[in-house]
Amino acid sequence: MKKTLQNILTAKKGQQGFTLIELMIVVAIIGILAAVALPAYQTYSDRAAFSEVVLAVTPYKSAFEVAAQTGRITALADADEGTNGIPGPAGANGEVQSVSVTDGVITATDVNGVTYILTPNGVTAPIQWDPSGSCVAAGLC
């Protein structure tokens, strides 16, 4: 059977692609997904950046615990930065603005002014740390 030009044109007419409404639906779905995903990603990236601040207090925690276990500090008033094996104050480094220790309380601040505070329950083992600061309300720590 011979195909005519009319038959070929009729067959191609059924394969025209997507309609405008289908494309609009796809764009709307992508917009909704982006509206949900972007805030979640922002929170994730903020928490990842703040983890540098949480990590910066580790040497101070360890030094405090070692000093308490070895008897170098017998009261929280003895636990200040730069004394009894506890490191001195840390300056700005990456996301960390500062880290300090006063009476055993470790305070770290990030470049945005968000604080992470660790308070020990005393100087006798096992030492438990109570986290507080503006990072708790912000959901970063």
C-alpha positions in Angstrom: 0.0 0.0 0.0 1.3 3.4 -0.9 1.5 6.0 1.8 0.3 9.3 0.7 1.3 12.7 2.0 -2.1 13.1 3.7 -1.6 9.8 5.6 1.9 10.9 6.8 0.6 14.3 8.0 -2.4 12.7 9.8 0.0 10.3 11.6 2.3 13.1 12.8 -0.5 15.1 14.1 -1.0 12.7 17.1 2.6 13.3 18.3 2.6 17.0 19.0 4.3 17.0 22.5 3.2 18.6 25.8 0.4 21.0 26.1 0.8 24.3 27.9 -1.3 23.2 30.9 0.9 20.1 31.4 4.0 22.3 31.4 2.4 24.7 33.8 1.6 21.9 36.2 5.2 20.6 36.1 6.5 24.1 36.8 4.1 24.5 39.7 5.2 21.2 41.2 8.8 22.2 40.9 8.0 25.5 42.6 6.3 23.8 45.5 9.2 21.4 46.0 11.7 24.3 45.9 9.7 26.3 48.4 9.9 23.3 50.9 13.5 22.3 50.1 15.2 25.7 50.4 14.4 26.4 54.0 15.4 22.9 55.0 18.7 23.3 53.2 19.3 26.6 54.9 18.8 25.1 58.3 21.1 22.2 57.4 23.9 24.5 56.2 23.5 26.7 59.3 23.9 23.7 61.6 26.8 22.4 59.6 28.6 25.8 60.0 27.8 26.0 63.7 29.3 22.5 64.3 32.7 24.2 63.9 31.8 26.3 67.1 30.8 23.1 69.0 34.0 21.5 68.0 36.1 24.5 69.1 35.1 23.9 72.8 36.4 20.3 72.8 40.0 21.2 73.9 38.6 23.3 76.8 36.2 20.6 77.9 39.0 18.0 77.8 41.5 20.3 79.7 38.9 21.0 82.3 38.1 17.3 82.8 41.8 16.4 83.0 42.5 19.2 85.5 39.6 18.1 87.7 40.7 14.4 87.6 44.3 15.2 88.5 43.3 17.6 91.3 44.6 20.8 89.8 41.2 22.4 90.3 39.2 21.7 93.4 36.4 24.2 92.8 34.8 25.8 89.8 36.4 29.2 90.8 39.8 27.6 90.0 38.8 26.8 86.4 39.6 29.9 84.4 41.2 30.1 80.9 45.0 30.1 80.9 45.3 28.5 84.4 45.6 24.9 85.7 46.2 23.5 82.2 43.1 25.1 80.6 44.0 26.8 77.3 43.9 30.6 77.0 41.2 32.5 75.2 40.8 31.6 71.5 40.4 34.3 68.9 38.5 34.4 65.6 39.0 31.4 63.4 36.6 30.5 60.6 33.1 30.4 62.0 34.3 30.8 65.6 34.5 34.4 66.9 35.8 33.5 70.4 36.0 30.9 73.1 36.5 31.6 76.8 36.4 29.9 80.1 35.4 31.6 83.4 34.7 29.6 86.6 34.5 26.4 84.5 31.8 27.8 82.2 32.9 27.5 78.6 31.4 30.2 76.2 31.9 30.0 72.5 30.5 32.6 70.1 30.2 32.4 66.3 30.7 35.2 63.8 26.9 35.9 63.8 26.9 36.4 67.6 25.2 33.1 68.4 26.5 31.7 71.7 27.2 28.1 72.8 27.6 27.8 76.6 28.7 24.6 78.5 28.3 24.6 82.2 29.8 21.7 84.3 28.0 20.2 87.2 31.1 20.4 89.4 34.6 19.2 89.5 34.0 15.6 90.7 33.8 12.8 88.2 31.8 12.1 86.2 31.5 15.7 85.0 28.2 16.4 83.1 27.9 19.4 80.8 24.7 21.4 80.5 24.5 23.1 77.1 22.8 26.5 76.8 23.0 29.8 74.9 21.3 31.3 72.0 22.1 28.3 69.8 19.5 26.2 71.7 16.6 28.6 70.7 18.0 28.8 67.1 18.2 25.0 66.8 21.9 25.0 66.0 23.2 22.9 69.0 
